[in-house]
Amino acid sequence: MSPRNSTNTDDQATSTGYSTREERTTYDEETQESRAQQAPLSEEVDPELEAFFKKYGEINISYIEPPPHSPWFTRPYALNYFHKGTLYRTRHERTSGKLELFLDLVYVGIAANLASNAVSGADGVSFLKFLLVFIPPWTIWSDLKDFMNYYFNDDIIQRGYVLWILALLITYDNNCEFVDDLEDNTAILTCVVTYFLARVTLSGLLWFYSLYIHEHRTQMRLYGTSLVITSSCWFFILLIKTNWGRCIFAALMFILEQTIFCLSVHPWTKKKLGLEYSTALNIEHEDERFQGFVIIAIGEFLYSLVADSPLKFGWNGKLAKGFALLIDAFIFLGIYLHKDGCLKATHALRRSAFTAILYIYLHFPLIASLLIVGDAGVDLSKIKNDYIEGEEELGVLFFFHTGILVALVSLTCLASLDQDRDDHSDHYVPRFGRISLRIPIGILIFGLTWAHDKLTIVQILWMDCVFLTLLYFFEFTVMNPFNFNIKSHMGLVNVQEA
């Protein structure tokens, strides 16, 4: 499996991945690297990625030509890798391919279904169930993301692979709600089988691709073998006769799987195996894919607001609640894209192995919390009475505010992972001052939960919205000094001096 973290320096912590000292294949190092051309990345970059490279820096790259493409079968190759401290990358920039966007459409439905099931119970048990059934599709999405980041060639094999995974995901989604039925194991067996097939399919592809990709061969085979072993262990869950026992087993299995993954891509593994090559993650593509999944989660706000017309009829109180949720969704997206407001930085995926791993796994609580917030918010907007009544409605409000707090904490931590390379004169407010209000605002909003008997639902939702709006405009102001700048040759000049 492709690693989820890498850097642009062979000796840095995240320059990890699949590599080997084995004999070259016919499409070998000499064939690729002898034709490599040194060029700054900005000469080849898509204009839409210009801002990314302006912030995170240009990279000197030796470009390699990919093998001839065929829609039937394209010889597998590594899109980017390090060798002896030099970054080699295929000439074409990686953006979200059509296959990946098609995959995302299915995740919109999966996310909506899982979040709706969690909020319908609005208690600790339903939340735990949501987490445990959401991790498998998240893991499968990560598998596909990594595989496409490193080996995308859009031939019939990869298209068939994506279609197969989509079929498995649809099967999983239609059964995961019923995995806690102890009298009938059909649902949990179906979920285990679909997850097993998805991961074993990846293992088979890694082994097959390793026949051609010498740069990643050793770790591809090691990780592919581990996938078969860990995925097979999931069938033991059928021997457990209590739901709590199954929850504990599932949690331990997820921890084991992710630990093996982290070890397989960690610099320690590369050193112990004495690997000559290391993978070079296409960071801009990785960043773009995570942004895409965050947008899917935020889309839960919008999808739930329009599906089945929950805010009918006319101009009413429900519509007022819906407008507040719409603004919330817009603000969460803006805060995520703000990051810490640095003009120049070292990306977390490039900074170190530790920050790269945190960057990957902090997206999970962020996305999970946004899904909960979106669905719980719409459930609140559907309530006909003015005030919260009953434990169930209070549970929905608690889910809503807890989700906002967790999302803001996650956004604060994610924004702190990049390494600031700005001069002190670039900003009036220091870096951590710019993001310092996120957690306090989250705590303040969370505290409004206990004002449910004094404030109407409309008042609560709009107070949440006002606090988030103040946070957004505070960050927008301190991260964007009030001067009119225009782009000029990848730089900025003041229009008064232009």
N, C-alpha and C positions, 0 to 999 in steps of 0.2 A: 504493500500500500504506500502511496505517496506520502511523504512527511507533510506535516502541517506547519512547519516552521523552518526557516533558513535565513541566511544572511548573504551579504555580498563580499564577505571577507572569509577566505578559506579557514583562517585560524580562529574566527570569532565563534561564539558559542552556538549560534543557530545554523552554522554551515554544516548541517547534518544531512544524512540521507543514504540512499542506496548506492554503493560503489564497490569495486572489486579490483583485484590485481589479475583477474583471469585474462585468458587470451582474447584478443580482439576478434570481433565478428567481421564479415566481409565489408559491412558498412562501418569501418573502424575509425579509431582516433585520427590516424593519419589522413584518411579520406575527408573527415569533417574538419579537423583543426588546421590542416594545410590550406583549406579554402576559406578559413575564417578571416574576417576583415575587422580591424579595429575601428570603432566608431563610437562617438558619444551617443547616448540613448536618445537625446532630443532630436537628432537628425532623422530618426526613424519613427518617432512617437506620434500616435494619433493626437490631433489637437485637443480632443476631449480629455486626454490624460495629462495635458500640459501642467495643469494646476497641481496634480499629484507630484510630478517630478520637480516642479518649482519648490514645493515645500520639503520634499524628502531627498532632493538632490539628484543630479544626473550621475549616470554610471558609465564608465568606460567598458564597452562590451566587445567581445570578439563574436561576430555573427557567423553562424553556420547555416548552410543550406539544408533544408529537410530533404528526405528522399522523395522521389516522384509520388504524387498523390494519385490514388485511384479510389473511386467510390466503392469498389468491391473489396479491396484490401490494400491498405497502405502499410508498408513495412514499419513496425513500431519503432519509435525513437524517442529520446528524451528531449523535451523542448528546451530545457535549460539545465546547466550543471556547472560545477567548478572543477577545474583540473589544474593543479599546481598554482593555485592562487589566481587563476584567470577565469573570468566568468564567460561561459559560452552560452549563446542563446540563438534560437531560430529567428529568422529575420522578421517574422510577422508578429505584431503585438497581440497579446492574448486579452480578449474581452469576453464578456459572457456570451457564449455561443448560443445558437438557436436551440440546441438540445438542452442546454442548462436552463434556459428560459422556459422551455416547455415543461421541464421537470418542476420548476417553481410553481407553475399553475396548479399542479396536483397538491403541492404543499399548502397552498392557500386553503383548499378544502380540508386537508388533514388538520391544519392548525385550527380552523374554525370548529371542526367537530370535537377535537380534544378539549379545547378551551370551554366549549359549551357544556360538555359533560362534567368538567370540573366545577364550573360555577353553579350548575344545577343542584349540586349537593351543598356547596358552600360550607364545607367543614374540613377538618384536618385530614380525614380519611380520603375525601375526594381530591384534595390537593396532593396528597402523597401518591394516589393512583395516577393523577395527571402527570406528575413528574416521571414516574416509572414507565408509563406507556408512551411518553413523549421522547424519552432518551433513545429508543431504537430508531425511529425515523430520523431523529437528529443525527445519529451515528451514520446511518445509511446516506444521508445528505452529505455529511462530511467525507465519507468514502468517495462518493461521486465527484465532489468538489476537488478533492486532491488528485484523483485519477485524471480528471480533465485538465487540471493545472499542469500536470507533468507529461501527459501522453496523448492529448487531444489530437485526433486527425480526421474525425468525421467520416470514417468509412462505415461500411454496412455492419461490421462487427460492433462498433461502438454504438451505432444507432439501435441495433438489436439489444445491446446490453441495457441501454436506457429504457427501452420499451419493456423489457423484462423486469427491471427494477420498479417501474411504474405499476405494472400488474401486481407485483408483490406488495407494494405500498397500499394499493387500493384494497387488496385482500386483508392486509393487516388492519387498516383503518376501520373496516367494517366488522371487525371481530374484537378489537382491543377494549371496547366498552364492557364486554361481558367476561373478561378474564378472571373476575373474582367469583364466578359461579363455581362453587365447590362440587355441586352435584353433577355437572356436565362439563367435562374437560375439552369439549370440542373447540371452544373459542380460544382458550389458552394454547392448546396444541396447534391450532392454525397459526396463531401469532408466533409461536416458537419456530414452526417450520418455515414461515415466510422470512423471518429474521435470519435463520440458519441458511436458507437458500441464497439470500442477498449477499451475505458475507462470504459464503463458500464460492459463489460466482466470482466475487472480487478476487478471492484467493486463486482461482483457476486462471483468471486473466493475468494476474501478476506473474504466475509461473510461466504462462505462455509468452507474455511480453519479455520476460527475463531471458528468453532464448535469443532475443535480438538486441536488448539494451544492456550492453556490458557495463555502462557507467553505474547502474543501479542494481546489478544482478544479485549480489550477495544479500542485501537487506530486503529486496523484493521477495526473495525465496524464504528468508527467515520469517518475515512478517506474514507472508502468505500461509506458511505452515502453522503459525500461531493462530491465525484466523480459524482454520479448520478445528484445531484443538479446543479453543475457547467456545466457539459456536456449538460444537457437539455437547459441551457440558450443560448447555441450556436445557437439554431434555431431562436432566435430573430434577428440574422444578416440578415435573409431573408426579414425582414420588412424594412431594410434600402435601399434606392434607389440610393445612391451615393457610389463610390469606396472609397473616402476619409472617409466617415462616417463608412463604413465597416472596413477600416483600423484602425480607432480609436477604434471602438468596439472590434475588434480582439485583439488589443494591451492591452486594459483594461481587457479583459477576461484572457489573458495569465498572466498578472500581478496578477489578483485575484487567478488564479489556483496555481501559484507558491507561493504566499503568504500563502494560505491555507496549501500547502504542508509543507512549512518551519515551520509554527505554529504547525502542527501536529507532527513534529519530534523534536521540540525545547525542551530543558530542562525545560523551563517555564511550558510547557504543562504537563510534567511528574510530576512536583512539585504540580501544581494546582489539578491534578487528584489523587494525592497521590498514585502513582503506585509503586508497589513492585518490579516488574521486569523491565528490560530495554534491548532493543536489543543491540547486539554486532556485529557491521558490520564486515564482513570478509574483512579487509582493503586490503590485498594483492589481493583478487579477484576483489574488486572495482577498485583498481589501474590498474589491468590488463585489465579490461573492457574498461576503459577510454583510455588506450594505444591502444586498438584495434580500437576504433572509430577514434582516431587521425591517425592511420595508414590507415583507410578507406579514410579519408580526403586527406592524402598525396598521397594515391593511385590515386586520381583524376589527379595528374601530369602524372603518368605512364599510366593510362588507356587512357587518351586523347592523349598521344603521340603515341599509337599503334592502337587505334580504327580507322578504315577507312583509315589507312596509310596516315596521314596528311603530312608526311615529305618526300614523294616520289618526285623525282626518283634519285637514285644514291647518290653520295657525293655532297651535295649542301648546300646553305645557310640555308635552312630550318633545315637541319640536325644539323648544328652548333648551331642554336637556341635550338633545342631539347636537345642537350647534356648539354647546360647550365641549362635547366629546370630539367634535370635528377639530376645534381649535387645539384641544389637548394633543390629538394625533399629529397635527402640524408642528406643534412645539417640540414634541419628543423627537421627531425627525430632525428638526433644526438643531436641537441640543446634541444629538448624536453626530451630526455632520460638523458642528462647531469644534468638537474635540476640546483641546485646551487653548485654541486660538493662536498657536505658534505659527510664525511665518516660515521658519526653518526648523526641521526636527529630524531625528533618526527614528524611523518607524519601529514600533515595538517588536515586530517580526524580525527585524534586522539587529536590534539592539543587543539582545542576549537570549539564551535558551529560556531563562526564567520568564522574561517579559513576553516572549513569544507564546509560551504555554499559557500564561495568564490571559493574553489577548484572545486566544482561542476559546478558553473555557469560561471566561467572563461573559462571553456572548450568550452562553446558555441561560444563566439567570436573567439576563437582560431580555432575551427573546421570550422566555417562558413568562416573565412578569408582564410584558407588553401584551401577550395573548390573553392573560387573565384580566388585565385592566380593560382591554377592549371589549371583551364579552361581558364582564361584570358591569361596565358602564352602560352598555345597552340594556342589560336586564334592569338596572336602576331606572333608566328612561322609560321603560315599559310600565312601571308601577303606577297605578291609577291614583292611589291616595297621595296626599301631600307629604305625609311624614312616614318614616320607617316604622313598620309595624311587624312584630313577630321576630323570632330568632332567625328564620330563613332570610328575610330581607336584611336584617342586621349582618348576617354572614356574608351576603353579597357585597354590602358596603365595606365590610372588613377586608374582603378579597380585593376590592377596588383600591382602597387606600394603601393596603400592604403592597400591592403590585406597583403602585406609583413610587413608594419608598424604595423598594428593591430596585426598580428601574433606575432611579436617580443615583442610588449608591453604585450600581453597576456602571452607569455612565461616568460617574466621578472616577472610579478606579480605572476604567478603560482610557479616559483622557489623561491619566497620570502616567501611562506606560511609555509613551513616546519620550525620547530624550530631547529636551529643549536645546536648540542651537541658536536662539535669537540673541541679539545684543540687548543689554539692559535698556538702551535708548529706544528700542523698537516699540515698547508698550509703556503706557502710563501706569498700568496695574500689573504686578508680577503674576507669574503663571498660576500659582495655586490660589491667588486672590481672585482670578478670573472664574474659577470653577468652585469657589468656596461656598457658594450659596445653595448648591444642589442638594446636599444632604440636609442642611437646616430646613429648606423648603419642604423636602420630603417628610421630615419629622413633623413639621407644622401641619401638613396635609393629613398625615396619619392621625394626628391628635384630634382632627375634626370628626373622627369616627364617634367619639364620645359626646359629640354635640348633636347627635341624631334626634334627640327628643326636644331640642330647642330650635333647630333649623329644619326647614323643609328640604326635600330632596333637591329641588331646583336651586335653592340657596347654597346647599353643600356643593353641588356640581359646579356652580358658577364661582364659588369661592376658591375651589380647587383650580379652576381655569384662570382666575385672576392671579393667584400665586404663581402658577406656571408661566403666565404671560409676563409678569414682572421679572421672573428669572430669565426668561428668554431675552427680553429687551436689555436687561442688565448685561448679560453676556454679549449680546450683539454690540452694545455700545463699547464695552471695554476691549472687545476683540477686534473691533473695526474702528480705529481712530477716525475722527471726523475730518478727513481731508480727501479731496477728490483725486484719486490716482487712476492712471490708465496704464495698460500693459505696453511695454516697448522692449522687444527683443528679449523675452523671457524675464524682464525686470519690471520695475515700477518707477515711473517718473511723475512728479507733481504737475498737474496741468498748468499751473501758474509759471512753471519753469520750462514747459515744453514749447 
